[in-house]
Amino acid sequence: MSNSNYANLDPIFYPRSIALAGITVTNPEHWTRTFLDSLLEFRYEGSLYLVNPKGGEIEGLKVYPSLGDIPQAIDYVIGLVPAKAAPGLVEECSGKGVKAIHFCTAGFSETGEEAGIRLEAEITELARRKGLRIIGPNCMGIYNPKAHLSFQADFPKESGTVGFISQSGGNAIDLVKLTMWRGVRFSKVISYGNACDLNESDFLEYFAIDRDIRVIAMYIEGVKDGRRFRQALHKAAKAKPVILLKGGITEGGARAAAGHTGALAGSEMVWDSLCKQLGVIRVHSLEEMADILVTLLFMPLPPGRRVALIGGGGGASVLITDEFEKIGLKVPPVPQEIRNQIREFTPVAGNILRNPIDYSQTMAEVGKLARTVSIISKWEGIDFVIGFMRPNLAAASIRRRMSETVDEILEGSKASSKPLGIVLEPSILPDEAKETLPLIQKCASYGLPVYYSFAGAANAISLVLSHNERHSGKARA
């Protein structure tokens, strides 16, 4: 069976029945229970079967001694068995109508040892002869909230418009959790590990035509077929924004990638050139990828690069201006006529109206900040507005008023004729974090992009603008 002729992966992402083969019966804290806990938490609506030679019962579900003992056909099997038992599981699956096996188990080619490499080749060849597909091995599998599938119980249950293709299970988990507070929701996430059968090109081709997916994000350590991957990436990038994070671009990173998923790395120059040629947004960290997702999903595309910055703190104003201007965004001075309008209700002392707008005193009086945001947003000399706060550095008395400040900015955003984003730096101190995280959620609930740093906001907005300029053929504003 050729990989390229399996374009429709719907039966895998929307299985009608799932079997967890090799789940531990006696230890509720064992890692194999993670998959059952997740499916139960997400209220998977299909038939769910548990398999362990010991039999018994878990969470009210019967445990069958083998797949063959299950009377019904099975669409999808999550293989939790030891690596040496993998070929036997493939044989069992062949008689049950199984369409795909997800092997979570490690111990294959990623070990670099001959036995693991041979074992992976064996299950791959066996699955192809039996007409089965394999996801993995050495991966977390599928998160698809629409189908009530997840490999983490605490993932958001709401479906979204992002598709994430990740060779790493840990990075798949991290990206979902990095963005969930900021309102990002995923349509589908696939952690595919060693990619002995289904690989990055299969999932990229599928995501490119999936109508539920608006943006594609990718973390890859290596590719199985360079020519096919380039073609798939080209088609996907023409259809929707694609964000790519390549792992293993350094000598040490390449060694780590080989030991993680058995992937072979490519050179930095090759990947950079490929992304530029195909119009792919290349990032260098999961945090950067998260910022790009927030920008693409929640910030209407500004017509240019001119920004008005509104925040509190003279030093912070200097730093955010530097971050935005050094990356190619423009922070123009506020014209006198705009300053005069704000001066009508704002004292001179403690407020700097040059861009950035420092509202240190304005913050204390309800209504004034919202009015300031509204006035600034009507200024024809800018293309978008960024509000910024550093609550982790503020005095406790000021932090208590941060919620009112956020409310003021959000109220002003309603009347804004320009795209608006928020920079809210979360604190690592528990008491301060408790105060900051609800503010982040509040901004996200308004559909605003929320950034965690000045540099992250500036970089993400600049990259998205550059991406649009390349696709539209426009020069920089």
C-alpha positions as CSV (number, residue, x, y, z in Angstrom):
1,M,0.0,0.0,0.0
2,S,1.5,3.4,-1.0
3,N,1.3,6.2,1.5
4,S,0.4,8.7,-1.2
5,N,-2.9,7.0,-2.2
6,Y,-4.4,7.4,1.2
7,A,-5.5,11.0,1.0
8,N,-8.6,10.7,3.2
9,L,-7.8,10.2,6.8
10,D,-11.3,10.7,8.1
11,P,-11.7,7.1,9.3
12,I,-8.6,7.6,11.5
13,F,-9.6,11.0,12.9
14,Y,-13.2,10.0,13.4
15,P,-13.2,6.4,14.5
16,R,-16.5,4.7,15.4
17,S,-14.8,2.3,17.9
18,I,-11.5,2.3,19.8
19,A,-9.6,-0.4,21.6
20,L,-6.9,0.3,24.2
21,A,-4.7,-2.8,23.8
22,G,-2.3,-3.4,26.7
23,I,-3.9,-1.1,29.3
24,T,-2.8,-1.8,32.8
25,V,-5.5,-3.3,35.0
26,T,-4.0,-3.1,38.5
27,N,-2.4,0.3,38.7
28,P,-4.7,3.3,38.2
29,E,-1.6,5.6,38.1
30,H,0.1,3.8,35.3
31,W,0.8,5.9,32.1
32,T,-1.4,3.6,30.0
33,R,-4.4,4.9,32.0
34,T,-3.8,8.4,30.6
35,F,-5.5,7.4,27.3
36,L,-8.6,5.9,29.1
37,D,-8.9,8.9,31.4
38,S,-8.8,11.3,28.5
39,L,-11.4,9.5,26.4
40,L,-13.7,9.2,29.4
41,E,-13.2,12.9,30.3
42,F,-14.0,13.9,26.6
43,R,-17.0,11.5,26.6
44,Y,-16.0,9.6,23.5
45,E,-19.2,8.7,21.8
46,G,-18.1,5.5,20.0
47,S,-17.6,2.0,21.3
48,L,-14.7,1.8,23.7
49,Y,-12.9,-1.5,24.5
50,L,-10.1,-2.4,26.9
51,V,-7.7,-5.2,26.3
52,N,-5.4,-7.0,28.8
53,P,-4.7,-10.7,29.1
54,K,-5.6,-10.5,32.8
55,G,-9.2,-9.5,32.0
56,G,-11.3,-7.8,34.7
57,E,-12.9,-4.4,34.7
58,I,-11.8,-0.7,34.8
59,E,-14.2,2.2,35.4
60,G,-17.1,-0.1,34.8
61,L,-15.7,-1.2,31.4
62,K,-15.1,-4.9,30.7
63,V,-11.4,-5.8,30.0
64,Y,-11.1,-8.4,27.2
65,P,-8.2,-10.9,27.3
66,S,-7.5,-10.2,23.6
67,L,-8.8,-8.3,20.6
68,G,-10.2,-11.5,19.2
69,D,-12.5,-11.7,22.2
70,I,-14.3,-8.5,21.3
71,P,-17.4,-9.4,19.3
72,Q,-17.6,-6.2,17.3
73,A,-15.3,-4.8,14.6
74,I,-12.8,-2.1,15.7
75,D,-11.8,1.0,13.7
76,Y,-8.8,2.2,15.7
77,V,-6.4,0.6,18.2
78,I,-4.2,2.4,20.6
79,G,-1.2,0.1,21.2
80,L,0.1,0.3,24.7
81,V,1.9,-3.0,24.6
82,P,5.7,-3.4,25.0
83,A,7.6,-3.0,21.8
84,K,8.4,-6.7,21.5
85,A,4.6,-7.4,21.5
86,A,3.9,-5.0,18.7
87,P,4.1,-7.5,15.8
88,G,1.6,-9.8,17.6
89,L,-0.8,-6.9,18.0
90,V,-0.6,-6.1,14.3
91,E,-1.5,-9.7,13.5
92,E,-4.5,-9.5,16.0
93,C,-5.7,-6.3,14.4
94,S,-5.8,-7.7,10.9
95,G,-8.8,-9.9,11.6
96,K,-10.9,-7.2,13.4
97,G,-11.5,-4.6,10.6
98,V,-8.9,-2.3,12.2
99,K,-8.1,0.8,10.0
100,A,-5.2,2.1,12.0
101,I,-3.0,1.3,15.0
102,H,-1.5,4.1,17.0
103,F,1.6,2.7,18.8
104,C,2.4,4.9,21.8
105,T,5.1,2.5,22.8
106,A,8.8,3.4,22.4
107,G,11.7,1.1,21.9
108,F,11.9,1.1,18.1
109,S,14.2,3.0,15.6
110,E,14.6,6.0,17.9
111,T,16.9,3.9,20.1
112,G,19.4,3.7,17.3
113,E,19.9,0.0,18.1
114,E,19.7,-2.7,15.5
115,A,17.0,-4.6,17.3
116,G,14.7,-1.6,17.6
117,I,15.3,-0.7,13.9
118,R,14.4,-4.2,12.8
119,L,11.3,-4.4,15.0
120,E,10.0,-1.1,13.5
121,A,10.6,-2.4,9.9
122,E,8.8,-5.6,10.8
123,I,5.6,-4.0,12.1
124,T,5.7,-1.6,9.1
125,E,5.9,-4.3,6.5
126,L,3.4,-6.5,8.4
127,A,0.9,-3.7,8.6
128,R,1.2,-2.9,4.9
129,R,0.6,-6.5,4.0
130,K,-2.4,-6.7,6.2
131,G,-3.8,-3.4,4.9
132,L,-3.5,-1.4,8.2
133,R,-2.0,2.0,8.8
134,I,0.3,2.9,11.7
135,I,0.6,6.1,13.6
136,G,4.0,6.2,15.3
137,P,5.4,4.3,17.0
138,N,6.7,6.4,20.0
139,C,4.0,9.2,19.9
140,M,0.8,10.4,21.6
141,G,-1.6,10.1,18.6
142,I,-4.7,12.2,18.0
143,Y,-6.5,15.1,19.7
144,N,-9.7,15.9,17.9
145,P,-12.3,17.6,20.2
146,K,-15.0,17.4,17.5
147,A,-14.7,13.6,17.7
148,H,-14.3,13.6,21.5
149,L,-10.8,12.3,21.1
150,S,-7.8,13.4,23.3
151,F,-4.6,12.1,24.7
152,Q,-4.7,14.6,27.6
153,A,-7.7,14.9,29.9
154,D,-7.1,18.6,30.6
155,F,-7.1,19.8,27.0
156,P,-9.9,22.2,25.9
157,K,-13.0,20.4,24.8
158,E,-14.0,23.1,22.4
159,S,-13.0,22.6,18.8
160,G,-11.2,25.3,16.9
161,T,-9.6,26.1,13.6
162,V,-5.9,25.2,14.1
163,G,-4.3,22.0,12.9
164,F,-1.0,21.0,14.5
165,I,1.2,18.3,13.1
166,S,3.9,17.4,15.6
167,Q,6.6,14.7,15.5
168,S,6.9,15.2,19.3
169,G,4.2,14.3,21.7
170,G,5.6,16.6,24.4
171,N,5.6,19.6,22.0
172,A,2.1,18.8,21.0
173,I,1.0,19.0,24.6
174,D,3.0,22.1,25.3
175,L,1.6,24.1,22.3
176,V,-2.0,23.3,23.3
177,K,-1.4,24.4,26.9
178,L,0.7,27.5,25.9
179,T,-2.2,28.8,23.9
180,M,-5.3,27.7,25.7
181,W,-5.4,30.6,28.2
182,R,-5.2,32.9,25.2
183,G,-8.2,31.6,23.4
184,V,-6.6,29.3,20.8
185,R,-8.5,26.2,20.1
186,F,-7.5,23.3,17.8
187,S,-9.4,21.3,15.2
188,K,-6.9,18.5,15.1
189,V,-3.5,17.7,16.6
190,I,-1.5,14.7,15.6
191,S,1.6,13.5,17.3
192,Y,3.2,11.0,14.9
193,G,6.6,10.1,16.4
194,N,8.9,7.8,14.3
195,A,6.5,7.9,11.2
196,C,7.2,4.4,10.1
197,D,4.0,4.5,8.0
198,L,1.8,7.6,8.1
199,N,4.1,10.6,8.1
200,E,4.3,14.4,7.9
201,S,3.3,14.5,4.3
202,D,0.2,12.4,4.8
203,F,-1.1,14.6,7.6
204,L,-0.1,17.8,5.7
205,E,-2.0,16.8,2.6
206,Y,-5.0,16.0,4.8
207,F,-4.9,19.2,6.8
208,A,-4.5,21.3,3.6
209,I,-8.0,20.2,2.4
210,D,-9.7,19.9,5.8
211,R,-12.4,22.6,5.9
212,D,-12.3,22.7,9.7
213,I,-8.7,23.8,9.7
214,R,-7.9,27.5,9.0
215,V,-4.2,27.5,10.1
216,I,-1.6,24.7,10.0
217,A,1.2,24.6,12.5
218,M,4.0,22.0,12.2
219,Y,6.9,20.7,14.4
220,I,9.1,18.3,12.6
221,E,12.5,16.8,13.2
222,G,12.9,15.1,9.8
223,V,11.1,14.1,6.7
224,K,10.6,10.7,5.0
225,D,10.4,11.9,1.4
226,G,11.8,15.3,0.7
227,R,10.3,15.8,-2.7
228,R,6.8,14.7,-1.6
229,F,7.0,16.9,1.5
230,R,8.0,20.0,-0.6
231,Q,5.0,19.4,-2.9
232,A,2.7,19.0,0.1
233,L,4.0,22.0,1.8
234,H,3.7,24.1,-1.3
235,K,0.0,23.1,-1.8
236,A,-0.8,23.7,1.9
237,A,0.9,27.1,2.0
238,K,-1.1,28.2,-1.0
239,A,-4.4,27.1,0.7
240,K,-3.9,28.5,4.2
241,P,-1.2,29.9,6.5
242,V,1.5,27.4,7.5
243,I,3.8,27.9,10.5
244,L,6.8,25.6,10.7
245,L,9.2,24.9,13.6
246,K,12.1,22.7,12.6
247,G,13.8,20.8,15.4
248,G,17.4,19.5,15.1
249,I,19.0,22.2,13.1
250,T,22.3,22.3,15.1
251,E,24.8,19.5,15.5
252,G,23.6,18.8,19.0
253,G,20.0,19.2,18.1
254,A,20.4,16.7,15.3
255,R,21.8,14.2,17.7
256,A,18.9,14.8,20.0
257,A,16.4,14.4,17.1
258,A,17.9,11.1,16.1
259,G,17.6,9.8,19.7
260,H,14.0,11.2,20.0
261,T,12.3,10.0,16.8
262,G,15.1,8.6,14.8
263,A,14.8,11.6,12.4
264,L,17.6,12.9,10.2
265,A,18.0,16.7,10.4
266,G,18.6,19.1,7.5
267,S,20.7,22.2,7.4
268,E,19.5,25.6,8.7
269,M,20.1,27.2,5.3
270,V,18.0,24.6,3.4
271,W,15.0,25.0,5.7
272,D,15.2,28.8,5.7
273,S,15.3,28.9,1.9
274,L,12.4,26.4,1.6
275,C,10.2,28.4,3.9
276,K,10.9,31.6,2.0
277,Q,10.3,30.1,-1.4
278,L,7.0,28.6,-0.4
279,G,5.6,31.4,1.8
280,V,5.7,29.4,5.0
281,I,6.1,31.3,8.3
282,R,9.2,29.9,10.0
283,V,9.5,30.1,13.7
284,H,12.3,29.0,16.1
285,S,10.4,28.1,19.3
286,L,7.0,27.0,20.5
287,E,6.5,30.3,22.2
288,E,7.0,32.1,18.9
289,M,4.6,29.7,17.2
290,A,2.0,30.5,19.9
291,D,2.4,34.2,19.3
292,I,1.9,33.7,15.6
293,L,-1.2,31.7,16.1
294,V,-2.7,34.3,18.4
295,T,-2.0,37.0,15.8
296,L,-3.4,35.1,12.8
297,L,-6.5,34.1,14.7
298,F,-7.4,37.2,16.7
299,M,-5.8,40.3,15.1
300,P,-7.4,41.6,11.9
301,L,-4.6,42.2,9.5
302,P,-3.3,45.8,9.9
303,P,-2.9,47.7,6.6
304,G,0.6,48.8,7.5
305,R,3.3,48.8,10.2
306,R,2.6,51.9,12.1
307,V,1.6,51.3,15.8
308,A,0.3,53.3,18.7
309,L,1.5,52.0,22.0
310,I,-0.6,52.7,25.2
311,G,0.7,51.5,28.5
312,G,2.0,52.3,32.0
313,G,5.6,53.0,33.0
314,G,8.3,55.2,31.4
315,G,10.9,52.5,31.3
316,A,8.5,49.9,29.9
317,S,7.5,52.5,27.2
318,V,11.1,52.8,26.1
319,L,11.7,49.1,26.0
320,I,8.5,48.3,24.0
321,T,9.3,51.0,21.5
322,D,12.8,49.6,20.9
323,E,11.4,46.1,20.4
324,F,8.8,47.3,17.9
325,E,11.1,49.6,15.9
326,K,14.1,47.3,15.7
327,I,12.1,44.6,14.0
328,G,10.7,47.0,11.4
329,L,7.5,48.4,12.9
330,K,7.0,52.1,13.2
331,V,6.1,54.1,16.4
332,P,5.3,57.6,15.0
333,P,4.9,60.6,17.3
334,V,1.4,61.6,18.3
335,P,0.4,64.9,16.5
336,Q,-0.4,67.9,18.6
337,E,-4.1,67.9,17.7
338,I,-4.5,64.4,19.1
339,R,-2.6,65.3,22.2
340,N,-4.8,68.3,22.7
341,Q,-7.9,66.1,22.6
342,I,-6.5,63.9,25.4
343,R,-5.3,66.9,27.4
344,E,-8.9,68.0,27.7
345,F,-9.6,65.3,30.3
346,T,-6.0,64.2,31.4
347,P,-3.6,66.1,33.7
348,V,-0.2,66.9,32.4
349,A,1.7,65.5,35.4
350,G,2.3,61.8,35.3
351,N,1.1,61.3,31.7
352,I,3.3,61.2,28.6
353,L,1.4,61.6,25.3
354,R,4.2,61.1,22.7
355,N,3.7,57.5,21.6
356,P,3.9,55.4,23.6
357,I,1.1,56.9,25.6
358,D,2.0,56.6,29.3
359,Y,-1.3,56.7,31.2
360,S,0.1,56.4,34.7
361,Q,-2.4,58.9,36.2
362,T,-5.2,58.3,33.8
363,M,-5.5,54.7,35.1
364,A,-6.8,55.9,38.4
365,E,-10.0,57.5,36.9
366,V,-12.7,55.4,35.3
367,G,-13.6,56.3,31.7
368,K,-10.5,58.2,30.8
369,L,-8.4,55.4,29.5
370,A,-11.2,54.0,27.4
371,R,-11.7,57.5,25.9
372,T,-8.0,57.7,25.2
373,V,-7.9,54.4,23.4
374,S,-10.9,55.5,21.3
375,I,-9.3,58.8,20.4
376,I,-5.9,57.2,19.5
377,S,-7.6,54.5,17.4
378,K,-9.1,57.2,15.1
379,W,-5.7,58.6,14.4
380,E,-5.0,58.2,10.7
381,G,-1.3,58.1,11.3
382,I,-1.4,54.5,12.7
383,D,-2.5,51.1,11.5
384,F,-3.0,49.3,14.8
385,V,-2.9,49.7,18.6
386,I,-1.1,47.8,21.3
387,G,-2.0,48.2,25.0
388,F,0.7,47.0,27.4
389,M,0.9,46.3,31.1
390,R,3.5,44.7,33.4
391,P,1.4,43.7,36.4
392,N,4.2,41.5,37.8
393,L,6.3,44.6,38.3
394,A,3.6,46.8,39.7
395,A,2.9,47.7,43.3
396,A,0.3,45.6,45.0
397,S,-2.1,48.5,45.2
398,I,-1.8,49.1,41.5
399,R,-2.2,45.4,40.7
400,R,-5.5,45.4,42.4
401,R,-6.7,48.0,39.9
402,M,-5.3,46.1,36.9
403,S,-8.7,44.5,36.3
404,E,-10.3,47.9,36.0
405,T,-7.5,49.0,33.7
406,V,-8.1,46.0,31.4
407,D,-11.8,46.7,31.5
408,E,-11.1,50.3,30.3
409,I,-8.9,49.1,27.4
410,L,-11.5,46.5,26.4
411,E,-14.2,49.2,26.6
412,G,-12.1,51.4,24.4
413,S,-11.5,48.5,21.9
414,K,-15.2,48.4,21.2
415,A,-15.1,51.8,19.6
416,S,-11.7,51.2,18.0
417,S,-11.5,51.3,14.2
418,K,-8.1,49.8,14.3
419,P,-6.8,46.3,15.2
420,L,-5.9,46.1,18.9
421,G,-3.6,43.7,20.8
422,I,-2.6,43.4,24.4
423,V,0.7,42.6,26.1
424,L,0.3,41.2,29.6
425,E,3.4,39.8,31.1
426,P,2.5,36.9,33.4
427,S,4.4,36.5,36.6
428,I,6.2,33.4,37.9
429,L,5.3,34.4,41.5
430,P,2.1,32.5,42.6
431,D,0.2,35.4,44.2
432,E,0.9,37.7,41.2
433,A,0.1,34.9,38.7
434,K,-3.3,34.5,40.3
435,E,-4.1,38.1,39.6
436,T,-2.7,38.1,36.0
437,L,-4.1,35.0,34.5
438,P,-7.8,36.0,34.9
439,L,-6.9,39.3,33.1
440,I,-5.4,37.3,30.2
441,Q,-8.5,35.2,30.0
442,K,-10.7,38.3,30.0
443,C,-8.8,39.8,27.1
444,A,-9.0,36.5,25.2
445,S,-12.8,36.4,25.8
446,Y,-13.1,39.6,23.9
447,G,-11.3,38.0,20.9
448,L,-8.2,40.1,21.3
449,P,-4.7,38.8,20.7
450,V,-2.8,38.5,24.0
451,Y,1.0,38.4,24.1
452,Y,3.3,37.6,27.0
453,S,6.2,39.9,26.1
454,F,7.1,43.0,24.1
455,A,9.5,41.1,21.9
456,G,7.0,38.3,21.2
457,A,4.2,40.8,20.2
458,A,6.5,42.8,17.9
459,N,8.0,39.7,16.3
460,A,4.7,37.9,15.7
461,I,2.9,40.9,14.2
462,S,5.9,41.7,12.0
463,L,6.1,38.1,10.7
464,V,2.4,38.0,9.9
465,L,2.7,41.3,8.1
466,S,5.7,40.1,6.1
467,H,3.8,36.9,5.3
468,N,0.9,38.9,3.9
469,E,3.2,41.2,2.0
470,R,4.9,38.2,0.3
471,H,1.5,36.7,-0.7
472,S,0.0,39.9,-1.9
473,G,3.1,41.3,-3.5
474,K,3.0,44.5,-1.5
475,A,6.0,46.3,-0.3
476,R,6.4,47.4,3.3
477,A,4.3,50.3,4.4
